[in-house]
Amino acid sequence: MDDETLDRLAIRTLVENWVVWRDAGDWDRFRTVWHDDAVMTATWFQGTADEFIAASRAGFDKGVSILHFLGGHSADLEGNRAIAQTKMTISQRAVVHDVLVDVVCTGRFYDFLEKRNGRWGLVLRRLFYEKDRMDPVDPAAKLTLDKAILERFPVGYRHLAYLQTQIGFTVKTDMPGLKGPEAEALYAKGQAWLQGEPL
């Protein structure tokens, strides 16, 4: 295989390892997908990779149920830098208003990657949140949501945000969706990264 094909394979492998190792609680191997200065930004968390690992581990140990599933993948490479986009769903289970529910949110991982000393690693992970829904685990259960809380959040992740606020997280209200100014700003940041600009 040529070098570009090997790079693309390494990036896709990294993205898949992120999901498997994080959701399984394999924290030592999970750390290896990040560079030392990496940053994670999601609805419920913004901080360094090490802080994200610690927060994820604490939630995992307390029974917080967040799982990820991957779909299509595309990567733009420019030298030792890359932007990878990977379709994904986030599935989170928790109790909302005394009803056990599942939220499924569809979106994309939007990853800023760099090859350093021959190893690809994450420098920044951002997400697009495109569509979500909330369902009682028991289909006979009755669930009524607070409309004012629901409408505080963008349409792409409002049910996920609702659940996360109910279990104590502070959720960002300006994450990118499928389109709009937040999405355009993130695309522009990705292009600047590929052109060699700092984050």
C-alpha positions in Angstrom: 0.0 0.0 0.0 1.1 3.6 -0.6 1.7 6.0 2.2 -1.6 7.8 1.8 -3.6 4.6 2.0 -1.6 3.6 5.1 -2.4 7.0 6.7 -6.1 6.7 5.9 -6.1 3.2 7.4 -4.4 4.5 10.5 -6.9 7.3 11.0 -9.9 5.1 10.5 -8.4 2.6 13.0 -7.9 5.4 15.5 -11.5 6.5 15.2 -12.8 3.0 15.7 -10.5 2.3 18.6 -11.7 5.5 20.3 -15.3 4.2 20.3 -14.5 0.6 21.3 -12.0 1.5 24.1 -14.0 4.4 25.5 -17.3 2.5 25.7 -15.6 -0.6 27.1 -13.8 1.4 29.8 -10.3 0.4 28.5 -8.8 3.7 29.7 -5.1 2.9 29.2 -5.5 2.1 25.5 -8.1 4.9 25.1 -5.3 7.4 26.1 -3.2 6.2 23.2 -5.5 7.7 20.5 -4.8 11.3 21.8 -1.8 13.5 21.5 -0.6 15.0 24.9 -2.0 18.4 24.1 -5.4 17.2 22.8 -8.7 18.7 23.6 -12.3 17.3 23.6 -15.4 19.4 23.1 -18.9 17.8 23.5 -22.3 18.8 24.8 -21.4 17.9 28.4 -17.6 18.3 28.4 -15.0 20.8 27.3 -11.4 20.3 28.3 -8.2 18.4 27.8 -8.1 14.8 26.8 -6.8 13.7 30.2 -9.7 15.6 31.9 -12.1 13.9 29.5 -10.7 10.5 30.2 -11.0 11.1 34.0 -14.6 12.4 33.6 -15.5 9.5 31.4 -14.0 7.0 33.8 -15.8 8.6 36.8 -19.1 8.4 34.9 -18.5 4.8 33.8 -17.7 3.8 37.4 -21.0 5.4 38.5 -23.1 3.6 35.9 -23.5 6.5 33.3 -24.6 4.7 30.1 -23.2 6.3 27.0 -22.5 4.2 23.9 -21.3 5.1 20.4 -21.9 3.5 17.0 -20.0 4.4 13.8 -21.0 4.8 10.2 -19.5 6.3 7.1 -16.1 7.9 7.2 -14.2 10.5 5.2 -10.8 12.1 5.7 -9.0 15.1 4.1 -5.2 14.8 4.4 -2.6 17.6 3.9 0.9 16.4 4.8 1.0 15.4 8.5 -2.4 16.9 9.2 -5.9 15.6 8.6 -9.6 16.3 9.2 -11.7 13.2 9.6 -15.5 13.1 9.6 -17.2 10.0 10.8 -21.0 9.4 11.0 -22.0 8.2 14.5 -24.8 7.8 16.9 -24.6 8.5 20.6 -27.0 6.3 22.7 -27.5 7.3 26.3 -29.8 5.7 28.9 -31.0 7.4 32.1 -34.0 8.1 34.2 -35.9 11.3 33.2 -38.9 12.3 35.3 -39.0 8.8 36.9 -39.1 7.1 33.5 -36.1 5.1 32.1 -35.4 6.4 28.6 -33.0 6.0 25.7 -31.8 9.0 23.7 -30.3 8.4 20.3 -28.5 11.3 18.7 -27.1 11.1 15.2 -24.2 13.3 14.0 -20.6 13.3 13.1 -17.2 13.2 14.8 -15.2 16.0 13.4 -11.5 15.3 14.2 -8.4 17.4 13.9 -5.5 14.9 13.7 -1.8 15.2 13.3 1.0 12.7 12.6 3.8 13.2 15.0 6.9 11.0 15.1 5.2 8.6 12.8 2.0 8.3 14.9 -1.4 9.8 14.1 -3.3 11.1 17.1 -6.2 13.3 18.0 -5.4 17.0 18.6 -9.1 18.1 18.8 -12.4 16.3 18.7 -15.5 18.3 17.9 -19.0 17.0 17.0 -21.9 17.9 14.8 -25.2 17.0 16.3 -27.8 16.5 13.6 -30.9 14.8 14.9 -32.1 13.1 18.1 -35.0 11.5 19.8 -36.0 10.2 23.3 -38.0 7.0 23.9 -39.1 5.3 27.1 -37.5 1.9 27.4 -40.9 0.6 28.4 -43.2 1.6 25.5 -46.2 1.7 27.8 -44.6 4.3 30.0 -45.9 7.9 29.9 -43.3 10.6 29.6 -44.0 14.4 29.6 -41.1 16.7 28.9 -40.8 20.4 30.0 -41.1 22.3 26.8 -39.2 25.3 28.2 -36.1 23.1 29.0 -36.3 21.3 25.7 -36.4 24.5 23.6 -33.3 25.9 25.3 -31.2 23.6 23.1 -30.6 23.4 19.4 -32.9 21.0 17.5 -30.0 18.6 16.7 -29.4 17.5 20.3 -32.2 18.9 22.4 -33.4 15.5 23.8 -29.8 14.5 24.5 -29.3 17.8 26.3 -32.5 17.4 28.2 -31.4 14.0 29.5 -28.0 15.2 30.4 -29.3 18.2 32.3 -31.6 15.9 34.3 -28.7 13.9 35.5 -26.6 16.9 36.5 -24.5 18.0 33.5 -24.2 21.5 32.3 -24.8 21.4 28.6 -23.5 23.8 26.0 -26.2 25.5 23.9 -24.2 26.4 20.8 -22.9 23.1 19.4 -22.9 22.7 15.6 -25.8 21.1 13.9 -26.2 19.9 10.3 -26.1 23.5 9.0 -26.0 27.1 10.3 -23.3 29.5 11.5 -21.8 27.1 14.1 -21.4 24.5 11.4 -19.8 26.9 9.0 -17.4 28.2 11.6 -16.2 24.6 12.4 -15.7 23.8 8.7 -13.6 27.0 8.4 -11.5 26.0 11.4 -11.0 22.6 9.8 -9.8 24.2 6.5 -7.4 26.5 8.4 -6.0 23.4 10.3 -5.3 21.7 6.9 -3.5 24.8 5.7 -1.1 24.7 8.6 -2.7 27.3 11.0 -2.6 26.7 14.7 -5.8 25.8 16.6 
